[in-house]
């Protein structure tokens, strides 16, 4: 989603630290701005304290989401789309042949491996 811009938390209306006028009016310190990775709203830490994976949006690892979005994320949305493999050597070169669906890796140990990636490429 596109990240929204705001001078206030779009959930609780607390001012962000650059909103001097609102901080002065409320006699409070400003807070840091974050963005929900699901809806894109500008939110404070209190309103976005939860984290979740969202693989359909490209987040295979947990990222910050607002409390409202966290409660709507389904198990299906959390299901990983990526597969992880332990290559067991430090890869210094890799090349993907999409036509043959093969991945070539060369390790620091000079071991060359050819991987069948047909199950992960559609």
C-alpha positions as CSV (number, residue, x, y, z in Angstrom):
1,X,0.0,0.0,0.0
2,X,1.0,3.6,-0.4
3,X,2.2,5.2,2.8
4,X,-0.1,8.0,4.0
5,X,1.2,11.3,5.3
6,X,-0.1,12.8,8.5
7,X,0.9,15.1,11.3
8,X,-1.1,13.0,13.7
9,X,-1.5,9.3,14.4
10,X,-4.4,8.3,12.1
11,X,-5.7,6.0,14.8
12,X,-5.5,8.0,18.1
13,X,-4.7,11.5,16.9
14,X,-1.5,11.9,19.0
15,X,0.8,14.5,17.4
16,X,4.0,13.3,15.7
17,X,7.2,15.0,16.9
18,X,7.4,17.6,14.1
19,X,3.8,18.9,14.8
20,X,4.9,21.7,17.1
21,X,1.6,23.5,17.1
22,X,-0.4,20.5,18.3
23,X,2.3,19.6,20.8
24,X,2.1,23.1,22.2
25,X,-1.7,23.1,22.3
26,X,-1.8,19.7,24.1
27,X,1.2,20.4,26.3
28,X,2.7,17.1,25.3
29,X,5.7,15.7,23.6
30,X,5.5,14.4,20.0
31,X,5.8,10.8,19.2
32,X,7.6,8.9,16.4
33,X,5.7,8.0,13.3
34,X,5.4,4.5,11.9
35,X,3.5,3.0,9.0
36,X,1.3,0.0,9.0
37,X,2.6,-2.3,6.3
38,X,-0.9,-3.6,5.5
39,X,-3.0,-0.4,5.2
40,X,-0.2,2.3,4.9
41,X,-1.7,4.5,7.6
42,X,0.7,6.8,9.6
43,X,0.4,5.5,13.2
44,X,2.2,5.8,16.6
45,X,3.9,2.9,18.4
46,X,1.0,2.4,20.8
47,X,-1.4,1.9,17.9
48,X,0.9,-0.4,15.9
49,X,2.6,-2.5,18.6
50,X,1.8,-5.8,16.8
51,X,3.8,-7.6,14.1
52,X,2.7,-10.1,11.5
53,X,3.9,-11.7,8.3
54,X,2.0,-10.7,5.1
55,X,3.5,-12.8,2.3
56,X,1.0,-11.6,-0.4
57,X,2.4,-8.1,0.2
58,X,6.0,-9.3,0.1
59,X,6.6,-9.6,3.9
60,X,7.8,-13.1,4.7
61,X,9.2,-11.9,8.0
62,X,7.1,-10.1,10.7
63,X,6.6,-6.4,10.1
64,X,4.7,-3.7,12.0
65,X,1.0,-3.5,11.5
66,X,-1.7,-1.4,13.2
67,X,-3.9,-3.1,15.7
68,X,-7.0,-2.8,13.4
69,X,-5.2,-4.6,10.5
70,X,-3.6,-7.2,12.9
71,X,-7.1,-8.4,13.9
72,X,-8.1,-8.8,10.2
73,X,-5.1,-10.8,9.0
74,X,-6.2,-14.4,8.3
75,X,-4.1,-17.5,8.6
76,X,-4.3,-17.8,4.9
77,X,-2.7,-14.3,4.5
78,X,0.1,-15.4,6.9
79,X,1.0,-18.6,4.9
80,X,4.5,-18.2,3.5
81,X,4.9,-18.0,-0.2
82,X,8.7,-18.3,-0.1
83,X,10.6,-21.5,0.5
84,X,13.9,-21.4,2.4
85,X,16.8,-23.8,1.7
86,X,20.0,-24.2,3.6
87,X,22.8,-24.2,1.0
88,X,25.4,-25.2,3.5
89,X,28.1,-23.1,1.9
90,X,28.8,-19.4,1.4
91,X,27.4,-18.5,-2.0
92,X,29.6,-16.1,-3.9
93,X,27.8,-16.4,-7.3
94,X,24.4,-17.5,-8.4
95,X,22.6,-17.6,-11.7
96,X,18.9,-18.5,-12.3
97,X,17.9,-20.2,-15.6
98,X,14.2,-19.6,-15.7
99,X,13.7,-21.5,-18.9
100,X,15.2,-24.7,-17.4
101,X,14.1,-23.9,-13.9
102,X,17.6,-24.4,-12.5
103,X,19.6,-22.4,-10.1
104,X,23.4,-22.5,-10.2
105,X,25.4,-21.6,-7.1
106,X,29.1,-21.4,-6.6
107,X,30.4,-21.4,-3.0
108,X,33.5,-19.8,-1.5
109,X,34.7,-23.4,-1.1
110,X,34.6,-23.6,-5.0
111,X,31.8,-26.2,-4.9
112,X,29.3,-25.7,-7.8
113,X,25.8,-26.8,-7.1
114,X,22.9,-27.1,-9.6
115,X,19.4,-26.8,-7.9
116,X,16.1,-27.9,-9.4
117,X,13.8,-25.0,-8.6
118,X,10.9,-26.2,-10.7
119,X,8.7,-26.7,-7.6
120,X,9.0,-23.0,-6.6
121,X,8.9,-21.4,-10.1
122,X,5.5,-21.6,-11.8
